[in-house]
Amino acid sequence: TCRKLTSDEFNAILKEAGDKLVVVDFTATWCGPCKQIGPQFEMSEKPEYKNVIFLKVDVDEAEDVSGHCGIKCMPTFQFFKNGKKVDEFSGANTDTLTQKLNSLK
């Protein structure tokens, strides 16, 4: 589900996560590729990702968060650890998403 997050809530989630990996999917309801990869983002159900926090942010609903994170296109995935961005990629590429998840978790 997409959450409408304020910048404060977003920063609080990153802080609470500590050294857990936080993966943020910046998406939009009108974005075709976002709908394509959306179901793949339900990886939180998999046991190997039980310590990973998955967030979806609708860029139209949370403009302050997407602006703060410098989002230019959708979908964009950003990866955070200890409150800092450690990686990012744009596009609906499931293989890249899985590869980055496995290398960063």
TIMI-2910 file (N, C-alpha, C, CB; in pm, 1 decimal, decimal comma, always signed):
<rs>
+----------+----------+----------+----------+----------+----------+----------+----------+----------+----------+----------+----------+------+
!      n_x !      n_y !      n_z !     ca_x !     ca_y !     ca_z !      c_x !      c_y !      c_z !     cb_x !     cb_y !     cb_z ! resn !
+----------+----------+----------+----------+----------+----------+----------+----------+----------+----------+----------+----------+------+
!    +83,8 !   -119,8 !     +0,0 !     +0,0 !     +0,0 !     +0,0 !    +87,4 !   +124,9 !     +0,0 !    -94,9 !     +0,5 !   +122,0 !  Thr !
!    +38,7 !   +226,4 !    -64,1 !   +108,9 !   +353,7 !    -66,9 !    +72,9 !   +432,1 !    +57,2 !    +74,8 !   +433,9 !   -194,4 !  Cys !
!   +173,1 !   +491,7 !   +117,5 !   +147,1 !   +573,3 !   +235,6 !   +175,2 !   +717,9 !   +203,8 !   +231,8 !   +526,9 !   +355,3 !  Arg !
!    +91,2 !   +803,5 !   +257,8 !   +114,7 !   +946,3 !   +244,2 !   +202,6 !   +986,3 !   +361,7 !    -20,4 !  +1028,9 !   +240,7 !  Lys !
!   +328,8 !  +1005,8 !   +335,0 !   +425,3 !  +1035,3 !   +440,5 !   +467,2 !  +1181,0 !   +435,3 !   +547,9 !   +944,7 !   +428,5 !  Leu !
!   +481,2 !  +1240,6 !   +550,3 !   +543,8 !  +1372,2 !   +556,1 !   +694,2 !  +1349,9 !   +566,4 !   +489,4 !  +1457,6 !   +677,3 !  Thr !
!   +770,6 !  +1453,7 !   +543,2 !   +916,7 !  +1441,7 !   +556,5 !   +955,0 !  +1398,6 !   +697,2 !   +985,5 !  +1575,1 !   +522,0 !  Ser !
!   +883,8 !  +1451,8 !   +797,6 !   +913,6 !  +1415,5 !   +936,8 !   +890,2 !  +1267,1 !   +961,6 !   +827,9 !  +1498,4 !  +1033,2 !  Asp !
!   +777,3 !  +1214,7 !   +910,7 !   +746,8 !  +1071,8 !   +927,9 !   +851,5 !   +986,0 !   +856,2 !   +604,5 !  +1039,3 !   +874,0 !  Glu !
!   +887,6 !  +1028,0 !   +736,3 !   +987,0 !   +955,9 !   +656,7 !  +1119,4 !   +949,0 !   +732,5 !  +1007,0 !  +1024,1 !   +518,9 !  Phe !
!  +1164,2 !  +1063,3 !   +783,8 !  +1290,1 !  +1067,9 !   +859,1 !  +1281,9 !   +985,9 !   +987,0 !  +1326,7 !  +1212,4 !   +892,7 !  Asn !
!  +1165,0 !   +985,4 !  +1051,5 !  +1146,5 !   +906,3 !  +1174,1 !  +1158,4 !   +756,9 !  +1143,8 !  +1008,9 !   +936,9 !  +1238,4 !  Ala !
!  +1100,1 !   +712,9 !  +1032,2 !  +1108,4 !   +571,6 !   +992,8 !  +1254,3 !   +533,8 !   +967,5 !  +1022,0 !   +544,1 !   +865,8 !  Ile !
!  +1327,3 !   +619,9 !   +896,7 !  +1468,8 !   +591,8 !   +868,9 !  +1548,7 !   +583,3 !   +998,3 !  +1528,6 !   +700,3 !   +777,1 !  Leu !
!  +1519,4 !   +671,7 !  +1091,9 !  +1591,8 !   +674,0 !  +1219,5 !  +1560,9 !   +548,3 !  +1301,1 !  +1555,2 !   +800,6 !  +1300,4 !  Lys !
!  +1431,6 !   +512,8 !  +1308,3 !  +1388,5 !   +393,8 !  +1383,1 !  +1448,5 !   +266,1 !  +1326,1 !  +1236,3 !   +383,4 !  +1382,9 !  Glu !
!  +1466,4 !   +262,3 !  +1195,0 !  +1514,9 !   +141,3 !  +1128,2 !  +1657,7 !   +107,5 !  +1169,3 !  +1507,3 !   +158,0 !   +976,8 !  Ala !
!  +1734,1 !   +207,1 !  +1210,3 !  +1872,7 !   +181,6 !  +1250,1 !  +1952,9 !   +122,5 !  +1136,2 !  +1877,3 !    +88,4 !  +1370,1 !  Gly !
!  +2016,1 !     +5,8 !  +1162,1 !  +2099,2 !    -54,2 !  +1057,8 !  +2022,3 !   -150,8 !   +968,4 !  +2215,5 !   -126,0 !  +1120,6 !  Asp !
!  +1889,1 !   -157,2 !   +985,0 !  +1807,9 !   -236,7 !   +892,2 !  +1802,9 !   -164,1 !   +758,0 !  +1662,9 !   -260,4 !   +948,7 !  Lys !
!  +1792,6 !   -240,9 !   +651,7 !  +1779,0 !   -182,9 !   +518,7 !  +1636,1 !   -132,5 !   +500,4 !  +1815,7 !   -286,4 !   +408,9 !  Leu !
!  +1622,5 !     -9,0 !   +451,7 !  +1491,6 !    +47,2 !   +418,1 !  +1490,3 !    +68,4 !   +267,1 !  +1463,1 !   +182,6 !   +496,5 !  Val !
!  +1391,9 !     +8,4 !   +199,1 !  +1378,5 !    +22,4 !    +54,8 !  +1253,6 !   +105,0 !    +27,8 !  +1371,0 !   -117,2 !    -16,4 !  Val !
!  +1270,5 !   +213,6 !    -47,0 !  +1158,3 !   +302,4 !    -75,8 !  +1129,6 !   +298,9 !   -225,0 !  +1187,9 !   +447,4 !    -28,5 !  Val !
!  +1005,1 !   +266,6 !   -259,0 !   +957,4 !   +265,8 !   -396,7 !   +880,7 !   +395,2 !   -417,9 !   +867,8 !   +139,6 !   -427,1 !  Asp !
!   +938,7 !   +488,0 !   -495,1 !   +869,3 !   +611,8 !   -529,7 !   +787,7 !   +584,0 !   -654,5 !   +969,6 !   +731,2 !   -552,0 !  Phe !
!   +656,5 !   +599,2 !   -643,5 !   +564,2 !   +555,5 !   -746,6 !   +459,2 !   +663,0 !   -773,7 !   +497,1 !   +423,9 !   -705,9 !  Thr !
!   +375,4 !   +638,9 !   -873,9 !   +263,1 !   +727,9 !   -903,5 !   +150,6 !   +644,0 !   -962,1 !   +305,1 !   +842,7 !  -1001,9 !  Ala !
!    +27,1 !   +682,8 !   -933,4 !    -88,4 !   +604,7 !   -978,8 !    -97,5 !   +600,4 !  -1131,1 !   -217,3 !   +662,8 !   -921,1 !  Thr !
!    -48,5 !   +704,3 !  -1198,3 !    -58,1 !   +714,0 !  -1344,0 !    +61,6 !   +652,4 !  -1416,5 !    -71,8 !   +858,5 !  -1384,2 !  Trp !
!   +154,8 !   +594,2 !  -1343,6 !   +280,2 !   +543,9 !  -1400,7 !   +267,0 !   +395,5 !  -1437,8 !   +397,0 !   +564,1 !  -1300,8 !  Cys !
!   +268,6 !   +366,2 !  -1568,5 !   +256,0 !   +228,5 !  -1616,7 !   +362,3 !   +134,2 !  -1563,1 !   +260,9 !   +227,2 !  -1765,4 !  Gly !
!   +492,2 !   +168,6 !  -1578,5 !   +597,8 !    +80,9 !  -1526,8 !   +587,9 !    +57,8 !  -1376,0 !   +733,3 !   +139,5 !  -1559,8 !  Pro !
!   +534,3 !   +156,7 !  -1302,6 !   +517,8 !   +140,9 !  -1157,2 !   +419,6 !    +27,6 !  -1127,7 !   +468,3 !   +273,4 !  -1092,4 !  Cys !
!   +312,0 !    +22,7 !  -1206,7 !   +211,4 !    -83,0 !  -1187,8 !   +270,8 !   -218,9 !  -1222,0 !    +86,0 !    -56,0 !  -1274,8 !  Lys !
!   +361,7 !   -218,6 !  -1319,6 !   +426,7 !   -341,9 !  -1364,5 !   +512,4 !   -402,4 !  -1252,9 !   +513,2 !   -314,6 !  -1489,0 !  Gln !
!   +591,4 !   -320,9 !  -1185,6 !   +683,1 !   -372,7 !  -1083,5 !   +618,9 !   -373,4 !   -945,1 !   +811,4 !   -289,6 !  -1080,5 !  Ile !
!   +506,7 !   -305,6 !   -928,4 !   +438,7 !   -298,0 !   -799,0 !   +422,2 !   -432,2 !   -729,1 !   +304,7 !   -236,4 !   -817,2 !  Gly !
!   +365,7 !   -532,8 !   -797,1 !   +348,1 !   -663,8 !   -731,8 !   +481,1 !   -727,4 !   -690,4 !   +273,5 !   -758,7 !   -825,1 !  Pro !
!   +588,5 !   -700,4 !   -764,9 !   +720,1 !   -755,3 !   -730,8 !   +772,4 !   -694,6 !   -601,1 !   +820,1 !   -730,2 !   -844,8 !  Gln !
!   +721,2 !   -575,4 !   -568,6 !   +769,0 !   -505,6 !   -449,8 !   +712,2 !   -568,2 !   -323,4 !   +732,3 !   -357,7 !   -456,4 !  Phe !
!   +622,1 !   -664,9 !   -337,8 !   +565,0 !   -732,3 !   -221,0 !   +662,5 !   -836,5 !   -166,6 !   +430,3 !   -798,7 !   -257,0 !  Glu !
!   +789,9 !   -813,8 !   -183,7 !   +893,8 !   -906,5 !   -138,5 !   +900,6 !   -913,6 !    +13,0 !  +1029,1 !   -865,4 !   -194,2 !  Met !
!   +835,0 !   -820,7 !    +78,9 !   +836,7 !   -818,8 !   +225,6 !   +775,8 !   -946,3 !   +282,4 !   +760,9 !   -696,1 !   +278,8 !  Ser !
!   +698,9 !  -1017,1 !   +200,4 !   +637,6 !  -1142,9 !   +243,7 !   +740,7 !  -1255,7 !   +252,1 !   +524,6 !  -1182,3 !   +147,8 !  Glu !
!   +852,5 !  -1240,2 !   +181,8 !   +951,9 !  -1347,8 !   +175,8 !  +1036,2 !  -1350,6 !   +303,0 !  +1042,6 !  -1330,8 !    +52,3 !  Lys !
!  +1060,7 !  -1470,5 !   +357,4 !  +1136,4 !  -1481,7 !   +482,7 !  +1276,4 !  -1420,7 !   +476,1 !  +1147,7 !  -1626,1 !   +521,4 !  Pro !
!  +1341,6 !  -1429,1 !   +359,3 !  +1478,9 !  -1376,0 !   +351,4 !  +1484,3 !  -1223,6 !   +362,8 !  +1543,4 !  -1418,9 !   +220,3 !  Glu !
!  +1368,3 !  -1159,6 !   +350,2 !  +1363,8 !  -1013,3 !   +361,5 !  +1290,2 !   -966,8 !   +486,7 !  +1297,4 !   -953,9 !   +238,6 !  Tyr !
!  +1281,4 !  -1054,5 !   +587,3 !  +1203,9 !  -1019,6 !   +707,0 !  +1264,6 !   -902,2 !   +784,3 !  +1193,3 !  -1140,5 !   +798,6 !  Lys !
!  +1394,2 !   -877,4 !   +767,2 !  +1458,8 !   -765,7 !   +836,1 !  +1472,5 !   -641,4 !   +748,5 !  +1595,2 !   -808,0 !   +884,8 !  Asn !
!  +1403,8 !   -641,8 !   +634,7 !  +1406,7 !   -526,9 !   +544,4 !  +1273,6 !   -453,0 !   +556,4 !  +1433,4 !   -571,3 !   +396,3 !  Val !
!  +1280,2 !   -320,6 !   +561,8 !  +1158,7 !   -239,2 !   +570,0 !  +1128,4 !   -186,5 !   +430,2 !  +1175,0 !   -121,1 !   +673,1 !  Ile !
!  +1008,0 !   -214,6 !   +381,7 !   +966,2 !   -171,4 !   +248,6 !   +864,7 !    -58,4 !   +261,0 !   +906,5 !   -289,7 !   +168,3 !  Phe !
!   +887,4 !    +51,4 !   +191,1 !   +793,5 !   +163,9 !   +189,2 !   +759,1 !   +197,4 !    +45,1 !   +852,8 !   +288,1 !   +261,8 !  Leu !
!   +633,2 !   +236,3 !    +23,5 !   +592,5 !   +288,6 !   -106,2 !   +550,4 !   +432,0 !    -83,8 !   +476,8 !   +203,6 !   -170,8 !  Lys !
!   +600,7 !   +521,5 !   -166,3 !   +565,7 !   +662,4 !   -153,7 !   +508,9 !   +710,4 !   -286,7 !   +689,2 !   +747,6 !   -111,5 !  Val !
!   +385,5 !   +759,9 !   -282,9 !   +322,4 !   +817,8 !   -401,1 !   +375,3 !   +960,4 !   -415,5 !   +164,6 !   +815,4 !   -390,3 !  Asp !
!   +442,7 !   +987,7 !   -526,5 !   +507,6 !  +1118,3 !   -543,0 !   +407,7 !  +1233,4 !   -546,3 !   +589,9 !  +1119,4 !   -670,3 !  Val !
!   +285,1 !  +1206,0 !   -590,3 !   +183,5 !  +1311,7 !   -594,1 !   +124,8 !  +1338,3 !   -456,4 !    +72,3 !  +1274,4 !   -691,2 !  Asp !
!   +122,3 !  +1235,1 !   -372,6 !    +67,0 !  +1249,0 !   -237,2 !   +170,2 !  +1302,6 !   -138,6 !    +14,0 !  +1114,7 !   -188,0 !  Glu !
!   +295,8 !  +1273,9 !   -162,5 !   +402,2 !  +1311,0 !    -68,1 !   +510,7 !  +1389,9 !   -141,1 !   +463,0 !  +1184,5 !     -0,6 !  Ala !
!   +471,6 !  +1504,9 !   -194,1 !   +564,9 !  +1585,2 !   -273,6 !   +685,9 !  +1631,0 !   -192,9 !   +493,5 !  +1706,0 !   -330,8 !  Glu !
!   +665,9 !  +1656,3 !    -62,4 !   +779,9 !  +1701,3 !    +18,6 !   +885,7 !  +1591,6 !    +30,6 !   +732,5 !  +1744,2 !   +158,8 !  Asp !
!   +839,9 !  +1466,2 !    +45,3 !   +934,6 !  +1354,2 !    +56,9 !  +1004,5 !  +1330,6 !    -77,0 !   +861,7 !  +1224,8 !   +103,2 !  Val !
!   +927,0 !  +1325,0 !   -186,4 !   +988,0 !  +1298,3 !   -316,8 !  +1080,1 !  +1413,2 !   -358,0 !   +879,1 !  +1276,3 !   -423,9 !  Ser !
!  +1044,0 !  +1536,0 !   -322,8 !  +1130,5 !  +1650,6 !   -351,6 !  +1259,2 !  +1643,8 !   -271,6 !  +1057,8 !  +1781,3 !   -321,7 !  Gly !
!  +1245,8 !  +1611,1 !   -144,0 !  +1361,3 !  +1599,5 !    -54,1 !  +1457,5 !  +1490,3 !   -102,8 !  +1314,3 !  +1568,6 !    +90,4 !  His !
!  +1401,3 !  +1383,6 !   -159,2 !  +1483,3 !  +1271,0 !   -205,3 !  +1531,5 !  +1289,5 !   -349,1 !  +1404,5 !  +1141,3 !   -194,2 !  Cys !
!  +1490,7 !  +1398,7 !   -414,1 !  +1538,1 !  +1428,5 !   -549,3 !  +1484,3 !  +1336,0 !   -656,2 !  +1685,5 !  +1423,6 !   -552,0 !  Gly !
!  +1358,1 !  +1295,5 !   -643,0 !  +1298,9 !  +1202,3 !   -738,9 !  +1264,1 !  +1274,9 !   -868,4 !  +1173,2 !  +1135,2 !   -679,4 !  Ile !
!  +1315,4 !  +1222,9 !   -980,8 !  +1291,7 !  +1285,5 !  -1110,7 !  +1203,4 !  +1199,3 !  -1201,4 !  +1424,3 !  +1313,4 !  -1179,5 !  Lys !
!  +1204,9 !  +1067,5 !  -1179,7 !  +1123,9 !   +978,4 !  -1262,5 !  +1075,5 !   +861,1 !  -1177,5 !  +1204,8 !   +927,7 !  -1385,6 !  Cys !
!   +973,5 !   +794,0 !  -1226,4 !   +917,6 !   +680,5 !  -1155,3 !   +921,9 !   +556,7 !  -1244,6 !   +773,1 !   +710,3 !  -1109,7 !  Met !
!   +932,7 !   +437,8 !  -1185,5 !   +961,4 !   +419,8 !  -1043,7 !  +1109,5 !   +444,3 !  -1013,9 !   +920,9 !   +278,9 !   -998,9 !  Pro !
!  +1135,8 !   +497,6 !   -897,5 !  +1272,0 !   +509,4 !   -845,7 !  +1276,1 !   +436,5 !   -712,7 !  +1315,9 !   +659,9 !   -830,0 !  Thr !
!  +1377,1 !   +355,2 !   -695,2 !  +1396,5 !   +282,1 !   -569,9 !  +1518,7 !   +339,3 !   -500,3 !  +1412,9 !   +128,2 !   -594,9 !  Phe !
!  +1502,3 !   +375,2 !   -373,6 !  +1614,9 !   +422,2 !   -294,4 !  +1632,4 !   +328,9 !   -176,0 !  +1593,8 !   +569,0 !   -247,4 !  Gln !
!  +1758,9 !   +307,2 !   -139,5 !  +1795,5 !   +214,4 !    -33,1 !  +1867,5 !   +292,9 !    +75,8 !  +1884,9 !    +97,8 !    -87,2 !  Phe !
!  +1820,6 !   +278,5 !   +199,2 !  +1876,6 !   +352,6 !   +311,8 !  +1924,1 !   +257,2 !   +420,8 !  +1773,0 !   +450,8 !   +368,4 !  Phe !
!  +2034,2 !   +294,8 !   +485,7 !  +2083,0 !   +224,7 !   +605,2 !  +2137,2 !   +330,1 !   +700,0 !  +2193,6 !   +117,1 !   +569,6 !  Lys !
!  +2103,3 !   +316,3 !   +827,5 !  +2148,9 !   +412,3 !   +928,3 !  +2114,5 !   +556,2 !   +889,5 !  +2299,8 !   +398,8 !   +949,2 !  Asn !
!  +1996,1 !   +573,4 !   +827,8 !  +1948,2 !   +706,8 !   +792,8 !  +2011,8 !   +768,9 !   +670,3 !  +1969,2 !   +796,2 !   +906,1 !  Gly !
!  +2102,3 !   +695,8 !   +604,1 !  +2170,8 !   +750,4 !   +486,9 !  +2138,5 !   +667,6 !   +363,0 !  +2323,2 !   +754,6 !   +510,2 !  Lys !
!  +2126,6 !   +737,3 !   +249,5 !  +2101,9 !   +667,1 !   +123,7 !  +2228,9 !   +594,1 !    +83,1 !  +2056,1 !   +765,6 !    +11,8 !  Lys !
!  +2216,2 !   +462,9 !    +58,1 !  +2331,7 !   +381,6 !    +20,3 !  +2327,8 !   +338,1 !   -125,8 !  +2339,7 !   +259,9 !   +109,0 !  Val !
!  +2210,0 !   +348,6 !   -188,8 !  +2198,8 !   +309,7 !   -329,3 !  +2066,9 !   +360,3 !   -385,3 !  +2209,8 !   +156,0 !   -345,6 !  Asp !
!  +2056,7 !   +356,5 !   -518,4 !  +1936,5 !   +404,9 !   -585,9 !  +1938,4 !   +355,3 !   -729,0 !  +1927,2 !   +560,3 !   -581,1 !  Glu !
!  +1820,9 !   +328,5 !   -784,6 !  +1809,9 !   +305,6 !   -928,3 !  +1668,7 !   +340,0 !   -972,7 !  +1845,3 !   +158,6 !   -964,9 !  Phe !
!  +1654,8 !   +371,1 !  -1101,1 !  +1524,4 !   +404,3 !  -1158,0 !  +1488,8 !   +301,2 !  -1263,3 !  +1524,1 !   +547,2 !  -1218,6 !  Ser !
!  +1358,9 !   +275,3 !  -1277,2 !  +1311,2 !   +180,9 !  -1376,9 !  +1249,7 !    +57,9 !  -1313,7 !  +1423,6 !   +140,5 !  -1468,2 !  Gly !
!  +1164,6 !     -8,7 !  -1391,5 !  +1090,8 !   -124,9 !  -1342,0 !  +1167,9 !   -253,5 !  -1370,0 !   +951,2 !   -131,7 !  -1406,3 !  Ala !
!  +1287,9 !   -265,2 !  -1312,9 !  +1372,0 !   -381,8 !  -1337,4 !  +1376,5 !   -470,2 !  -1212,4 !  +1515,0 !   -338,4 !  -1378,5 !  Asn !
!  +1301,1 !   -579,1 !  -1216,3 !  +1291,5 !   -669,8 !  -1101,8 !  +1426,3 !   -732,8 !  -1067,4 !  +1189,3 !   -779,1 !  -1130,2 !  Thr !
!  +1505,5 !   -768,1 !  -1169,4 !  +1636,3 !   -830,0 !  -1144,6 !  +1728,0 !   -735,5 !  -1068,0 !  +1702,4 !   -871,3 !  -1277,0 !  Asp !
!  +1728,5 !   -607,9 !  -1108,2 !  +1811,8 !   -509,1 !  -1038,9 !  +1765,1 !   -492,5 !   -895,3 !  +1808,3 !   -373,4 !  -1112,0 !  Thr !
!  +1633,6 !   -488,2 !   -875,4 !  +1577,8 !   -474,4 !   -740,8 !  +1623,0 !   -590,5 !   -652,1 !  +1423,4 !   -468,0 !   -746,5 !  Leu !
!  +1609,4 !   -712,1 !   -702,3 !  +1648,2 !   -831,4 !   -626,4 !  +1798,1 !   -832,0 !   -597,9 !  +1608,7 !   -958,7 !   -702,9 !  Thr !
!  +1878,1 !   -798,4 !   -698,3 !  +2024,2 !   -797,2 !   -683,5 !  +2065,7 !   -696,9 !   -575,8 !  +2092,7 !   -762,6 !   -818,5 !  Gln !
!  +2009,9 !   -577,0 !   -579,7 !  +2046,8 !   -474,1 !   -481,7 !  +1999,2 !   -512,9 !   -341,6 !  +1987,4 !   -337,3 !   -521,9 !  Lys !
!  +1879,3 !   -570,6 !   -333,0 !  +1828,0 !   -616,6 !   -203,3 !  +1923,3 !   -718,1 !   -141,4 !  +1687,2 !   -678,3 !   -218,8 !  Leu !
!  +1964,7 !   -815,0 !   -221,9 !  +2051,2 !   -921,5 !   -170,8 !  +2190,1 !   -871,0 !   -133,3 !  +2063,5 !  -1031,8 !   -273,8 !  Asn !
!  +2240,3 !   -771,8 !   -205,1 !  +2375,0 !   -723,2 !   -173,4 !  +2375,2 !   -625,9 !    -55,6 !  +2436,0 !   -655,7 !   -295,3 !  Ser !
!  +2262,5 !   -560,3 !    -28,6 !  +2259,4 !   -457,5 !    +76,1 !  +2201,2 !   -502,9 !   +209,6 !  +2181,5 !   -341,6 !    +27,8 !  Leu !
!  +2121,6 !   -611,0 !   +208,2 !  +2048,6 !   -647,4 !   +331,6 !  +2136,8 !   -693,0 !   +445,5 !  +1950,8 !   -755,4 !   +302,0 !  Lys !
+----------+----------+----------+----------+----------+----------+----------+----------+----------+----------+----------+----------+------+
</rs>
